[in-house]
Amino acid sequence: MSANNQTNIVDEIKSRCNIVDIIGRVVPLKRAGSNYKGICPFHNEKTPSFVVSEAKQIFTCFGCGATGDVLEFVKRYYNLDFRGAVEMLAKEYGISLEGAFQDKRDNGELYEINRQAARFFFKGMRERANPGYTYMKDRGISEDILNKFGIGYADSSWDSLYLFLKAQGVSDGKMLELGLISKGRNGYYDKFRSRVIFPIIDAREKVIGFGGRIVGEGEPKYLNSQESDVFKKKYNLYGLNLTGAEVRKQDSIILVEGYMDVVSLYQAGVRNVSASLGTALTESQVKLIKRYTRNVILSYDADQAGQKAAMRGLDILYGENCVARVLKVTDGKDPDEFIKKNGRKAFLQLADEALPYGDFKLGYLRQQYDLEDSQQRIAYTEAAVDILRGMKPVEADIYIRKLAEETGISEGAIRFEYSGNNIMEKGYGRPGGTVENTKSEGRGTDDVPLVEKDLIKLMLLDSAFIRLPEDVEEEAFRSSAGRNIYRCIASAAKDGSVEPQEIREMLDEEDIGLFDEIERKVVPAGKERHMFEDCIAKIRKEMLHRQEKELMMRLSLADEEENHDEIETLMKQLIQIQKELKN
């Protein structure tokens, strides 16, 4: 898409659709003065802090910071990228996109080939009697659910799909690229044969790949499409195109292992469900989930492989700041079997009883030791403490107490073991407490630190500076005005460019003056990178100073007799921080 074409189409979309109408379909809005207010769809809240401006055609949430124009809302709410949001609104308002998008390569043809293959499989399930249809009926799947998920059947022929697509003018190369066929000594043959086919559909309702379940004997039991330009397993989840709205509504998602688990749970009325695509849960999939919710329940198979998968998934979810729990299926190997046997209510009861991160990890570990044996009890405690060191101190404090009760080892001894190698680098205090967030609120623009102004100026000069290092991202903008401007810049940054006027229109009146002042700042040519690195170094130093001050205050309040272990931990942290400051 050329820059001019893109600008023209985006301008036309914005001129023809009203942001209040678009958002009002999914968020109940009430007029509040010249604006509209409602409950934010992007985070949990009881008091409305989500504001939509009809005059400015933007939305802002003063609770979670979400902000932007109608395209930004559509991207966030429907889990689309920029192109997907443009396509969705353009289609609704009858705006032509002819010649609009010009990728490094046009994937439109690949999506269309997958769509044709999906239709072929769909008809194959329904036009004549076949083992796939019988298998799904025997599994209790209704006609309505088969249609909703677009489930089809690949017959036993070696080349029926190949011949069908060939007749449509599809090249052998494109079919090979998508993994629909394979090449042997005697020519090409279908990859999917004698299998129930589960189309994998992304948030834009495009068929990106397929999963096939063998009917009868044969290996592998499940076969997935190979990676291609349109199918990246680590970035997608099965069924989320159908269940995403319910996930957002319930503010939780149940992750299962298999296609049939998703289909069966959905049919039984558990609609906030999805599955990874034959791989272990990835960080990219978790980032996708976080667009909908941070509350995740893992419901993996009860066998050893399923439990190990849950352990790996928990660590990734925890690392991404999700609230993760594990649902243990008590009657049946997998969720599909359980819900067929026991029903929706019983499954939801299991979900309510899902084990938190720490309980599951320690419970899994405990199975490997005999706590009646003193040496194994010690070994278990040491291994458990290693797990606790990976937790936030507040959580670790709770589990230290539980561990003491469980093993009969004194809480003090466990705390000593825990603190021995637990010099924390994130400014946490003793196990059981955290350094409070002391960000200032509501300061005037004169109080905005110079480092924040310099960072904003650099971001206006080069959008590459908008992405801050992870360790300073939450602390870089501590002033209210600085954070507001940063959020608007981050929201407005599209296609590698930042338009100051667009940002200005998103700001409150009291922040526009500061923004104009920053825009007038002069940065010596060629010094941008050096200036950016200097800003980051200053922020890190200030973070350490705040942590140092907090630790010294807490040490001054600690009782030498009652808080001996805590004092030792705090002192080690303080020494470490002072070393870092000296360096």
C-alpha positions in Angstrom: 0.0 0.0 0.0 1.6 3.3 -1.0 1.7 6.0 1.7 -0.7 8.2 -0.2 -3.2 5.4 -0.8 -3.0 4.3 2.8 -3.6 7.9 4.1 -6.5 8.4 1.7 -8.3 5.2 2.7 -7.7 5.7 6.5 -9.0 9.3 6.1 -12.1 8.0 4.3 -12.8 5.4 7.0 -12.5 8.0 9.7 -14.7 10.5 7.9 -17.4 7.9 7.2 -17.7 6.1 10.5 -18.5 7.5 13.9 -16.4 6.2 16.7 -19.4 6.4 19.1 -21.4 4.1 16.9 -18.6 1.6 16.5 -17.7 1.4 20.2 -21.4 1.7 21.2 -22.2 -1.7 19.6 -20.0 -3.5 22.2 -19.7 -1.0 25.1 -22.8 0.5 26.6 -22.2 4.3 26.5 -23.9 7.1 28.4 -23.5 10.8 27.6 -21.3 12.7 30.1 -21.2 16.4 29.0 -19.8 16.6 25.5 -18.4 13.0 25.8 -19.6 9.5 26.4 -18.6 7.2 29.2 -18.7 3.5 29.8 -17.0 0.5 31.4 -13.7 -0.2 29.8 -13.6 -3.4 27.7 -9.9 -3.7 28.1 -9.7 -4.2 31.9 -11.8 -5.0 34.9 -13.5 -2.0 36.5 -16.7 -1.2 38.3 -16.6 2.6 38.0 -16.6 3.8 34.4 -13.4 5.4 33.3 -13.6 4.8 29.6 -14.3 8.0 27.7 -15.2 8.4 24.1 -15.0 11.8 22.4 -17.3 12.3 19.4 -15.8 15.6 18.6 -12.3 14.3 18.5 -13.2 10.8 17.4 -11.0 9.2 20.0 -11.4 7.0 23.0 -9.4 7.0 26.3 -9.5 4.9 29.4 -8.2 6.7 32.5 -8.0 3.4 34.3 -5.7 1.3 32.0 -4.4 4.0 29.6 -5.9 2.5 26.5 -6.4 5.3 24.0 -6.6 6.0 20.2 -8.9 6.4 17.3 -11.5 4.2 15.8 -8.9 2.0 14.1 -7.0 1.6 17.3 -10.2 0.5 19.1 -11.1 -2.1 16.4 -7.5 -3.4 16.5 -7.6 -3.9 20.3 -11.2 -5.1 20.7 -11.2 -7.6 17.8 -7.5 -8.5 18.2 -6.5 -7.4 14.7 -3.4 -5.8 13.3 -3.6 -2.4 11.5 -4.4 -4.0 8.1 -7.1 -6.2 9.6 -8.8 -3.2 11.2 -8.7 -1.3 7.9 -10.1 -4.3 6.0 -12.9 -4.8 8.6 -14.1 -1.1 8.6 -13.6 -0.7 4.8 -15.8 -3.7 4.1 -18.5 -2.5 6.4 -18.6 1.0 4.9 -18.2 -0.1 1.3 -14.8 1.4 0.8 -12.7 -0.1 -1.9 -9.2 -1.4 -1.0 -8.2 -2.1 -4.6 -4.4 -1.8 -4.9 -4.3 -0.8 -1.3 -2.0 -3.3 0.4 1.3 -4.1 -1.2 3.2 -6.5 1.0 6.7 -7.9 0.3 4.6 -10.6 -1.2 0.9 -10.8 -1.6 -0.5 -13.5 0.7 -4.0 -13.0 -0.5 -3.7 -15.9 -3.0 -2.5 -18.2 -0.2 -5.5 -17.3 2.0 -7.8 -18.0 -1.0 -6.2 -21.4 -1.6 -6.7 -22.4 2.0 -10.3 -21.1 1.8 -10.9 -23.3 -1.2 -9.3 -26.3 0.5 -11.5 -25.7 3.6 -14.6 -25.7 1.5 -13.5 -28.9 -0.2 -13.1 -30.6 3.1 -16.3 -29.2 4.4 -18.3 -30.6 1.5 -16.4 -33.9 1.9 -17.8 -34.3 5.4 -21.4 -33.7 4.2 -22.0 -34.7 0.6 -21.7 -38.5 1.1 -21.4 -41.1 3.9 -17.9 -41.2 5.3 -16.0 -42.4 8.3 -15.2 -38.8 9.4 -18.9 -37.9 9.8 -19.6 -41.1 11.7 -16.6 -40.6 14.0 -17.8 -37.0 14.9 -21.3 -38.2 15.5 -20.1 -41.0 17.7 -18.2 -38.4 19.7 -21.4 -36.6 20.2 -20.7 -33.5 18.2 -23.9 -31.9 16.7 -24.4 -30.7 13.2 -24.6 -27.1 14.4 -21.2 -27.3 16.0 -19.6 -29.1 13.0 -20.8 -26.2 10.9 -19.8 -23.5 13.4 -16.2 -24.7 13.4 -16.2 -25.5 9.7 -15.1 -29.1 10.4 -14.6 -31.2 7.4 -13.2 -34.6 6.1 -10.3 -35.5 3.9 -11.1 -38.8 2.2 -8.8 -41.7 1.7 -7.9 -40.9 -1.9 -4.3 -40.0 -2.6 -5.0 -37.0 -4.8 -8.6 -35.8 -4.5 -7.7 -32.4 -3.0 -4.8 -32.0 -5.4 -6.9 -32.6 -8.5 -9.6 -30.3 -7.1 -7.2 -27.4 -6.6 -5.4 -28.1 -9.9 -8.8 -27.7 -11.7 -9.1 -24.3 -10.0 -5.8 -23.2 -11.5 -3.7 -23.5 -8.3 -0.1 -24.3 -8.9 1.8 -27.3 -7.5 4.3 -24.8 -5.9 1.6 -23.0 -3.9 0.0 -26.2 -2.7 3.4 -27.5 -1.6 4.1 -24.1 0.1 0.9 -24.4 2.2 1.5 -28.1 3.1 -1.6 -29.3 1.4 0.3 -31.8 -0.7 3.6 -33.7 -0.6 5.9 -34.8 -3.4 6.9 -38.5 -3.8 8.6 -40.6 -6.4 5.4 -40.9 -8.5 4.3 -37.3 -8.3 2.2 -35.3 -5.9 -0.3 -36.6 -3.3 -2.6 -35.2 -0.6 -1.0 -34.6 2.8 -4.3 -35.0 4.6 -6.0 -38.3 4.0 -8.6 -40.2 6.0 -8.8 -37.4 8.6 -11.3 -35.2 10.2 -10.2 -31.7 9.3 -10.2 -28.7 11.7 -9.7 -25.5 9.9 -7.5 -23.0 11.8 -8.9 -19.5 11.4 -7.4 -16.3 12.6 -9.1 -13.2 14.1 -9.6 -11.8 10.5 -11.6 -14.9 9.7 -8.9 -16.1 7.3 -8.1 -19.8 7.0 -4.4 -20.0 7.9 -4.0 -23.8 8.2 -5.5 -27.1 9.1 -5.3 -29.8 11.8 -6.3 -33.3 10.8 -7.3 -36.1 13.2 -6.8 -39.7 11.8 -10.0 -41.8 11.6 -9.2 -45.4 12.4 -5.6 -46.7 12.7 -2.6 -44.7 11.6 0.1 -42.3 12.7 0.5 -39.6 13.6 -2.9 -39.2 15.4 -2.9 -35.5 14.7 -1.3 -33.8 11.7 -1.0 -30.0 11.3 -0.2 -27.8 8.4 3.4 -26.9 8.0 4.7 -23.4 8.7 4.1 -20.9 5.9 3.9 -17.2 5.3 0.2 -17.4 6.5 0.6 -20.0 9.2 2.8 -19.4 12.2 1.8 -21.8 15.0 3.5 -19.9 17.8 1.4 -16.8 17.1 -2.0 -18.4 16.9 -4.5 -20.4 19.0 -7.3 -22.7 17.8 -10.9 -21.5 18.2 -10.1 -18.0 19.4 -11.9 -16.5 16.4 -15.1 -17.9 17.8 -14.4 -17.7 21.6 -12.5 -14.4 21.9 -15.6 -12.3 22.7 -16.6 -14.7 25.5 -13.0 -14.7 26.8 -13.1 -11.0 27.0 -16.6 -11.0 28.6 -15.7 -13.5 31.3 -12.2 -12.0 31.7 -10.7 -15.5 31.7 -9.6 -18.2 29.3 -9.4 -22.0 29.6 -6.5 -23.4 27.6 -6.8 -27.0 26.5 -4.5 -29.2 24.5 -6.6 -30.5 21.6 -9.1 -29.5 18.9 -11.7 -31.9 20.2 -11.4 -30.4 23.7 -12.3 -27.0 22.4 -15.1 -28.3 20.3 -16.6 -30.4 23.1 -16.3 -27.7 25.7 -17.8 -25.2 23.4 -20.8 -27.4 22.6 -21.3 -28.0 26.3 -21.6 -24.3 26.9 -18.0 -23.5 28.1 -17.3 -20.8 25.6 -14.1 -19.1 26.9 -11.8 -21.8 25.6 -9.0 -22.2 23.2 -6.1 -24.5 22.4 -2.4 -24.3 21.3 -1.7 -25.8 17.9 0.1 -29.0 18.8 3.0 -27.1 20.4 4.0 -26.1 23.9 2.5 -22.8 24.9 4.7 -19.9 23.6 5.4 -16.4 24.7 3.8 -15.1 21.5 0.6 -17.0 22.2 0.5 -15.6 25.8 0.9 -12.1 24.4 -2.1 -12.9 22.1 -4.1 -14.1 25.1 -3.2 -10.9 27.1 -5.1 -8.8 24.5 -8.2 -10.5 25.8 -7.5 -11.4 29.5 -4.7 -12.0 32.0 -6.6 -14.7 33.8 -5.6 -18.1 32.4 -6.7 -21.6 33.5 -4.6 -24.5 32.0 -6.7 -27.6 31.5 -4.2 -30.1 30.1 -4.4 -33.9 30.1 -4.0 -35.7 33.4 -1.2 -37.9 32.1 2.5 -37.2 32.7 3.0 -35.3 29.4 0.0 -33.1 30.2 1.3 -32.2 33.6 4.7 -31.4 32.3 3.1 -29.2 29.6 1.2 -27.4 32.4 4.4 -26.8 34.3 6.1 -25.2 31.2 3.0 -23.2 30.4 2.7 -21.9 34.0 6.3 -20.5 33.9 5.6 -18.7 30.6 2.3 -17.2 31.9 3.9 -16.2 35.2 6.8 -14.5 33.4 4.2 -12.5 31.3 2.4 -11.4 34.5 -0.7 -13.5 34.0 -2.7 -14.9 36.8 -2.3 -18.6 36.0 -4.0 -21.6 37.5 -4.2 -25.3 36.6 -7.5 -27.3 36.3 -7.0 -30.9 37.3 -9.4 -33.3 35.5 -10.4 -35.9 38.1 -12.6 -38.2 36.1 -11.3 -38.9 32.6 -8.1 -38.4 30.8 -8.9 -35.0 29.1 -11.5 -32.2 29.2 -13.4 -33.7 26.3 -14.0 -37.0 28.1 -14.8 -35.3 31.4 -17.4 -32.9 30.2 -19.2 -35.6 28.1 -19.4 -37.8 31.2 -20.1 -35.2 33.9 -21.5 -32.1 32.2 -20.8 -28.4 32.1 -21.6 -27.7 35.8 -19.1 -30.2 37.0 -16.4 -28.9 34.7 -17.0 -25.3 35.9 -16.7 -26.6 39.4 -13.2 -27.9 38.5 -12.4 -24.5 37.0 -13.4 -22.8 40.2 -11.1 -25.2 42.2 -8.1 -24.8 39.8 -4.8 -24.7 41.6 -2.8 -21.4 41.7 0.7 -21.3 40.3 2.5 -22.0 43.5 0.2 -24.8 44.8 0.5 -26.7 41.5 4.2 -26.3 41.2 4.9 -27.4 44.7 2.3 -30.2 44.5 3.9 -31.5 41.3 7.3 -31.4 43.0 6.1 -33.1 46.2 5.0 -36.2 44.2 8.7 -37.0 43.6 9.6 -37.2 47.3 8.8 -39.3 50.3 8.3 -36.8 53.1 8.4 -39.5 55.7 12.1 -39.9 55.0 14.1 -37.0 56.6 16.7 -36.8 53.9 14.0 -36.7 51.2 12.1 -34.1 53.2 15.2 -31.9 53.3 15.8 -32.4 49.5 12.2 -31.5 48.8 12.4 -28.4 50.9 15.6 -27.3 49.1 14.0 -27.9 45.7 10.8 -26.1 46.8 12.9 -23.1 47.9 14.3 -22.9 44.4 10.8 -22.6 43.1 10.0 -19.9 45.7 13.0 -17.8 44.6 11.3 -17.4 41.2 8.1 -16.0 42.8 7.3 -12.4 43.8 8.1 -11.9 47.5 4.5 -11.6 48.6 3.7 -15.0 47.1 6.9 -16.5 48.4 6.0 -15.4 51.9 2.7 -17.3 51.8 4.4 -20.5 50.5 7.2 -20.4 53.0 4.6 -20.7 55.7 2.8 -23.5 53.9 6.1 -25.3 53.4 7.0 -25.1 57.1 3.7 -26.6 58.0 4.0 -29.4 55.5 7.6 -30.4 56.2 7.8 -29.7 59.9 10.9 -27.6 59.2 10.9 -24.2 61.0 9.8 -21.2 59.1 13.0 -19.4 60.1 15.2 -22.1 58.6 13.3 -22.0 55.4 13.5 -18.2 55.3 17.2 -18.4 55.8 17.6 -20.9 53.0 15.4 -18.7 50.8 17.2 -15.5 51.5 20.7 -17.0 51.1 20.7 -16.6 47.3 17.8 -14.3 46.9 19.4 -10.9 46.3 16.6 -9.3 44.3 17.3 -7.1 41.4 13.8 -5.6 41.0 13.6 -3.6 44.2 11.5 -6.0 46.2 11.9 -5.9 50.0 11.8 -8.8 52.4 9.9 -12.0 51.5 6.3 -11.0 52.1 6.5 -7.3 51.0 7.2 -5.2 47.9 8.4 -1.7 47.4 5.4 0.4 46.8 4.9 2.2 43.6 5.6 5.8 44.5 4.8 7.4 41.1 3.6 10.9 41.6 0.2 11.8 40.4 -1.2 15.1 39.2 2.0 17.1 39.2 2.0 20.3 37.1 3.9 20.4 33.8 6.7 22.4 35.5 7.4 19.4 37.6 8.0 17.1 34.6 11.6 15.9 34.8 14.0 16.9 32.0 14.7 13.2 31.3 11.0 12.7 30.4 11.0 15.7 28.1 14.2 14.5 26.4 12.7 11.0 25.8 9.5 12.4 24.4 11.5 14.7 22.0 13.5 11.7 20.8 10.4 9.6 20.2 9.0 12.5 18.0 12.3 12.5 16.0 12.5 8.7 15.6 9.8 6.2 16.4 12.6 3.6 17.1 13.0 5.3 20.5 9.3 4.6 21.5 10.2 1.0 22.5 11.9 1.4 25.9 14.0 -1.3 27.6 11.6 -3.6 29.6 13.3 -2.9 33.0 12.5 0.9 32.7 9.3 0.9 30.7 7.1 1.2 33.8 9.3 3.7 35.5 10.4 6.0 32.7 7.4 8.4 32.9 6.5 9.1 36.5 4.8 12.5 36.0 1.1 12.4 35.0 1.7 14.7 32.0 4.7 12.7 30.8 2.8 9.5 31.0 -0.2 10.9 29.2 1.9 12.2 26.3 3.9 8.9 26.1 0.7 6.9 26.0 -0.6 9.0 23.2 2.7 8.7 21.2 2.7 4.9 21.7 -0.9 4.8 20.5 -0.5 7.1 17.5 2.7 5.5 16.2 1.8 3.7 13.0 4.0 2.3 10.2 7.2 3.7 11.7 6.1 7.4 11.9 4.7 9.7 14.5 2.5 12.7 13.5 2.7 15.4 16.2 -0.7 16.9 15.1 -2.4 13.5 15.6 -0.9 13.3 19.1 -1.9 16.8 19.9 -5.5 16.0 19.1 -5.5 13.2 21.6 -4.1 15.2 24.5 -6.0 17.0 27.2 -5.7 20.8 27.1 -3.4 21.0 30.1 -0.9 18.7 28.4 -0.8 20.4 25.0 1.3 23.3 26.3 4.0 20.9 27.5 3.9 18.9 24.3 4.4 22.1 22.2 7.3 23.1 24.5 8.9 19.7 24.0 8.4 19.7 20.2 10.4 23.0 20.1 13.4 21.5 21.8 16.5 21.1 19.7 18.6 18.0 19.7 22.1 18.2 18.2 22.3 16.2 15.0 23.9 12.8 15.4 23.6 12.8 19.1 20.2 11.1 19.3 21.4 7.6 20.3 23.8 8.9 22.8 21.1 11.1 24.4 18.7 8.2 24.5 21.2 5.9 26.3 22.0 8.7 28.7 18.3 9.1 29.5 17.9 5.3 30.2 21.0 5.4 32.4 19.6 8.3 34.5 16.2 6.5 34.9 18.0 3.3 36.1 20.0 5.3 38.6 16.9 7.0 39.9 15.2 3.6 40.3 18.1 2.4 42.4 18.1 5.5 44.6 14.4 5.0 45.3 15.0 1.3 46.1 17.9 2.3 48.4 15.7 4.9 50.2 12.9 2.4 50.7 15.2 -0.3 52.1 16.8 2.1 54.5 13.4 3.2 55.7 12.3 -0.3 56.3 15.5 -1.2 58.0 15.0 1.7 60.4 11.6 0.3 61.4 12.7 -3.3 61.8 13.1 -4.9 65.3 16.5 -6.6 65.6 15.1 -9.5 67.7 11.8 -10.1 65.9 13.0 -9.4 62.4 16.5 -10.9 62.4 16.1 -12.9 59.2 14.3 -10.0 57.4 17.0 -7.6 58.4 19.6 -9.9 57.0 17.7 -10.1 53.7 17.2 -6.3 53.5 20.9 -5.7 54.3 22.0 -8.0 51.4 19.7 -6.2 49.0 20.9 -2.8 50.2 24.6 -3.8 49.8 23.8 -5.0 46.3 22.0 -1.8 45.3 24.8 0.4 46.7 27.3 -1.6 44.7 25.3 -1.0 41.5 25.1 2.7 42.3 28.8 2.9 42.8 29.4 1.2 39.5 
